[in-house]
């Protein structure tokens, strides 16, 4: 079932109605997962752990989540004592941790099970389990695995990326037909292998089309994106960008700009860069930078605040559709925009870097 009250024009998309687990820290607006080997995880000190998963290390040594921290980590391989220690550190943040079955799993770890291998009831534990499906399962096979495992969430991990959007849509149709599965969150776990002639941009475009076309149609509550040739930092950053572009999870300031034309009354690129430098730390705020008043107010309809050229050396400022300040000298306009954001309670000071 899909909620009916979402409106993309207001930055919202109708979503599946899901029951999110209490003991796994997923994000209801869209979760970002990443994968790591147990050997890699065991080699991280605290700072490296924070850098790898987007966590914030405070001066007092406390580790906290930030706007772009991953929500859960898939750990593959045999667990070493150091890996176990770092898993416990992640769980304390809290960041979810998924591992295959093992004898030395810390409490709170979510056990990752192949759906096809679940033939009997799975014992309950804190963190529960997550079922991995390939997408080819029938409604009866899905229902049986879900009844036995009672998963906190499910992961759709196709064997191939060929026709993945069609496979995913069929999978979601099958879980919708299963009473016990239809309200369980599903994470899309897609892996893209390097192919001859494919550039990094080709991989990103292909991946974004697959994930994005499903997200905008309400299929999927999160993602684990793997791709040969792309760094984990790039994949995590791109995952947050993709969720925001799909109108799911807002993790950064969003800027809207016109393409520039002969009517543009200031250097659009330089001005946008100045505005980004001052306001890029405001997640959830949409700022439009428009070169003129001819089409600008219409093109920035989704924005919370607008910066619009109104004459030579002059700028008008908008809140939503309303022009609230006119003919501001351009040299003072960025400061005036910051002041306007503060007046409307949308400003926060940039976080100080903490080591």
Long-range contacts (C-beta under 8 A, 24 or more apart in sequence): 1-176, 1-182, 2-218, 8-216, 8-247, 9-301, 9-302, 11-247, 11-250, 11-286, 11-302, 12-247, 13-215, 13-216, 13-218, 13-246, 13-247, 13-248, 14-218, 15-218, 15-221, 15-248, 16-182, 16-183, 16-218, 16-219, 16-221, 17-183, 18-183, 18-184, 18-185, 18-221, 19-183, 19-184, 19-185, 20-153, 20-185, 20-221, 21-128, 21-152, 21-153, 21-185, 23-108, 23-126, 23-127, 23-128, 23-152, 24-72, 24-96, 24-110, 24-127, 24-128, 24-152, 24-153, 25-71, 25-72, 25-94, 25-95, 25-96, 26-71, 26-72, 26-96, 26-153, 26-185, 26-221, 26-222, 27-71, 27-222, 27-249, 28-221, 29-243, 29-248, 29-249, 29-250, 30-215, 30-221, 30-222, 30-223, 30-243, 30-246, 30-248, 30-249, 31-71, 31-72, 31-185, 31-187, 31-221, 31-222, 31-223, 32-70, 32-71, 32-222, 32-223, 32-236, 32-239, 32-240, 32-243, 33-70, 33-71, 33-72, 33-73, 33-74, 33-98, 33-187, 33-189, 33-222, 33-223, 33-224, 34-70, 34-73, 34-74, 34-224, 34-232, 34-235, 34-236, 35-73, 35-74, 35-75, 35-76, 35-224, 35-226, 36-73, 36-74, 36-75, 36-76, 37-75, 37-76, 37-77, 38-75, 38-76, 38-77, 38-78, 38-79, 38-80, 38-83, 39-77, 39-80, 39-83, 41-73, 41-75, 41-82, 41-83, 41-86, 41-87, 42-79, 42-80, 42-81, 42-82, 42-83, 42-86, 43-82, 44-86, 46-89, 47-355, 49-86, 49-89, 49-90, 52-232, 53-90, 53-95, 54-236, 55-93, 55-95, 56-351, 56-354, 57-354, 57-355, 58-354, 59-354, 59-355, 63-89, 63-92, 63-93, 64-93, 65-93, 65-94, 65-95, 66-351, 67-251, 67-252, 67-283, 68-236, 68-237, 68-240, 68-251, 68-252, 69-93, 69-95, 70-95, 70-236, 71-95, 71-96, 71-222, 72-96, 72-97, 72-98, 72-110, 73-97, 73-98, 74-98, 74-99, 74-112, 74-224, 75-99, 76-100, 78-102, 79-104, 79-105, 96-127, 97-127, 98-130, 110-152, 112-155, 113-149, 113-151, 115-141, 115-142, 115-145, 115-149, 115-154, 116-141, 116-145, 118-144, 118-145, 118-148, 118-149, 119-148, 120-148, 121-148, 122-148, 122-149, 122-150, 124-150, 127-152, 128-152, 130-154, 130-155, 131-155, 132-157, 132-189, 133-157, 133-171, 134-158, 134-159, 135-164, 135-167, 135-168, 135-170, 135-171, 136-167, 137-171, 137-174, 138-174, 139-174, 139-175, 139-177, 139-178, 142-174, 142-175, 142-178, 142-181, 143-178, 143-179, 143-180, 143-181, 146-178, 146-180, 146-181, 146-184, 147-180, 151-184, 152-184, 153-184, 153-185, 153-186, 153-187, 153-221, 154-181, 154-184, 154-185, 154-186, 154-187, 155-186, 155-187, 155-188, 155-189, 155-224, 156-186, 156-187, 156-188, 156-189, 156-220, 157-189, 157-190, 157-191, 158-190, 161-190, 161-191, 161-192, 161-193, 161-206, 161-210, 164-190, 164-210, 165-210, 165-213, 165-214, 168-214, 168-219, 168-220, 169-214, 169-217, 169-219, 172-219, 185-221, 185-222, 186-219, 186-220, 186-221, 186-222, 187-220, 187-221, 187-222, 187-223, 187-224, 188-214, 188-220, 188-222, 188-223, 188-224, 189-223, 189-224, 189-226, 190-223, 190-224, 190-225, 190-226, 191-226, 191-227, 192-226, 192-227, 192-228, 193-228, 194-228, 194-229, 200-229, 200-230, 203-227, 203-229, 203-230, 204-230, 204-238, 207-238, 208-238, 208-242, 208-245, 211-242, 211-246, 212-242, 212-245, 212-246, 215-242, 215-243, 215-246, 215-248, 216-246, 216-247, 250-283, 250-284, 251-283, 252-280, 252-283, 253-279, 253-280, 253-281, 253-282, 253-283, 253-284, 253-285, 253-286, 253-287, 254-285, 254-286, 254-287, 255-286, 255-287, 255-288, 255-289, 256-286, 256-287, 256-288, 256-289, 256-299, 256-300, 256-302, 256-303, 257-288, 257-289, 257-290, 258-289, 258-290, 258-291, 258-292, 258-295, 258-296, 258-299, 260-291, 261-291, 261-292, 263-291, 263-292, 263-294, 264-291, 264-292, 264-309, 265-291, 265-292, 265-309, 265-310, 265-311, 265-312, 265-313, 265-314, 266-291, 266-309, 266-315, 266-330, 271-307, 271-334, 274-334, 275-307, 275-334, 275-337, 278-334, 278-337, 278-338, 279-337, 279-338, 279-341, 281-348, 281-350, 281-351, 282-341, 282-346, 282-347, 282-348, 284-346, 285-341, 285-346, 287-337, 288-318, 297-321, 297-323, 304-344, 304-346, 305-337, 305-340, 305-341, 305-344, 305-346, 307-333, 307-334, 307-337, 319-344
